[in-house]
């Protein structure tokens, strides 16, 4: 559980860093690429075969990612250059790898080691709190000049976000204990579509229609890969 929490904290920090510096409609859809990473890693390292619909799913993921990151059809290599040169896109790639490992460990803990969803959620958040406090105090000196004082309104928002976060993590663990990791991830990834549309509207992201189409391609690819 502690190792899984370490992975989760690292993934969380990568995602938050990317969200802070990228448009939400650019960063969040890329997190839906996790199933593609799982399929490719299983093919390379475990020798698992790729079925036709899984190959189609990977093609759909690649197409969606290309549409999401491309400027225009003439600049074919632009999306690749984005991932190679953009530090914040590299944080997303790191988060994808960490989320892949974390998802497998979720199933191991609740299905193989018989840890109940409530115990899992409770211990995980205790470890999260301890690890993040250690990180905070370790870097406090560097953050003080950039950290404004938190007012009452911001505290209320943090409380609301905390409740929602614990709620979604608990329901996700319950889902993993009842069904496959693949099915749980497939359903969870649909949230990316709504986050892209609603978040993009709220934060006035650019090219929202193009990004929505890209998300649909990515979700289609994820569902095809996870259909078993």
LINVENWO-V513244 format. One record per backbone hydrogen bond with DSSP energy under -1.0 kcal/mol. NH is the residue of the N-H (numbers start at 0). CO is the residue of the C=O. E is the energy in kcal/mol with one decimal. If there is no record, write none. Layout:
NH & CO & E
NH & CO & E
This chain:
4 & 0 & -2.2
5 & 1 & -2.3
6 & 2 & -2.1
7 & 3 & -2.4
8 & 4 & -2.8
9 & 5 & -2.2
10 & 6 & -2.4
11 & 7 & -2.6
12 & 8 & -2.5
13 & 9 & -2.0
14 & 10 & -2.5
15 & 11 & -2.7
16 & 12 & -2.2
17 & 13 & -2.0
18 & 14 & -2.9
19 & 15 & -2.0
20 & 16 & -1.0
21 & 17 & -2.0
25 & 22 & -1.8
26 & 22 & -2.2
27 & 23 & -1.9
30 & 27 & -1.7
31 & 28 & -1.4
32 & 29 & -1.6
33 & 30 & -1.1
36 & 32 & -1.7
37 & 33 & -2.4
38 & 34 & -2.4
39 & 35 & -2.5
40 & 36 & -2.7
41 & 37 & -2.3
42 & 38 & -1.9
43 & 39 & -2.5
44 & 40 & -2.8
45 & 41 & -1.2
47 & 41 & -1.9
54 & 50 & -2.2
55 & 51 & -2.4
56 & 52 & -1.9
57 & 53 & -2.3
58 & 54 & -2.3
59 & 55 & -2.3
60 & 56 & -2.4
61 & 57 & -2.5
62 & 58 & -2.6
63 & 59 & -2.6
64 & 60 & -2.4
65 & 61 & -2.5
66 & 62 & -2.6
67 & 63 & -2.4
68 & 64 & -2.1
69 & 65 & -2.0
75 & 73 & -1.4
77 & 74 & -1.1
80 & 76 & -2.4
81 & 77 & -2.1
82 & 78 & -1.6
83 & 79 & -1.8
84 & 80 & -2.5
85 & 81 & -2.6
89 & 85 & -1.5
90 & 86 & -1.2
91 & 87 & -1.1
92 & 88 & -1.9
93 & 89 & -2.2
94 & 90 & -2.4
95 & 91 & -2.3
96 & 92 & -1.9
97 & 93 & -2.2
98 & 94 & -3.0
99 & 95 & -1.9
100 & 96 & -1.7
101 & 97 & -2.4
102 & 98 & -2.4
103 & 99 & -1.4
104 & 100 & -1.9
105 & 101 & -1.9
106 & 102 & -1.4
107 & 103 & -1.8
108 & 104 & -2.4
109 & 105 & -2.2
110 & 106 & -2.4
112 & 107 & -1.5
114 & 108 & -2.1
119 & 115 & -3.0
120 & 116 & -2.7
121 & 117 & -2.5
122 & 118 & -2.7
123 & 119 & -2.4
124 & 120 & -2.0
125 & 121 & -1.7
126 & 122 & -2.5
127 & 123 & -2.6
128 & 124 & -2.4
129 & 125 & -2.2
130 & 126 & -2.8
131 & 127 & -2.8
132 & 128 & -2.1
133 & 129 & -2.2
134 & 130 & -2.2
135 & 131 & -2.7
136 & 132 & -2.7
137 & 133 & -2.0
138 & 134 & -1.7
142 & 138 & -1.4
143 & 139 & -1.8
145 & 142 & -1.7
154 & 150 & -2.0
155 & 151 & -2.1
156 & 152 & -2.0
157 & 153 & -2.3
158 & 154 & -2.4
159 & 155 & -2.3
160 & 156 & -2.7
161 & 157 & -2.3
162 & 158 & -2.3
163 & 159 & -2.4
164 & 160 & -2.5
165 & 161 & -2.6
166 & 162 & -2.3
167 & 163 & -2.5
168 & 164 & -2.3
169 & 165 & -2.5
170 & 166 & -2.3
171 & 167 & -1.8
172 & 168 & -2.0
173 & 169 & -2.4
174 & 170 & -2.1
175 & 171 & -2.4
176 & 172 & -2.1
177 & 173 & -1.0
178 & 174 & -2.6
183 & 179 & -2.0
184 & 180 & -2.7
185 & 181 & -2.4
186 & 182 & -2.1
187 & 183 & -2.5
188 & 184 & -2.5
189 & 186 & -1.0
190 & 187 & -1.7
191 & 188 & -1.8
194 & 190 & -2.6
195 & 191 & -2.4
196 & 192 & -2.2
197 & 193 & -2.9
198 & 194 & -1.6
199 & 195 & -1.5
200 & 196 & -1.8
201 & 197 & -2.5
202 & 198 & -2.7
204 & 199 & -2.6
210 & 206 & -2.0
211 & 207 & -2.2
212 & 208 & -2.1
213 & 209 & -2.0
214 & 210 & -2.3
215 & 211 & -1.9
216 & 212 & -1.7
217 & 213 & -2.3
218 & 214 & -3.0
219 & 215 & -2.3
220 & 216 & -2.3
221 & 217 & -2.3
222 & 218 & -2.6
223 & 219 & -2.3
224 & 220 & -2.1
225 & 221 & -2.0
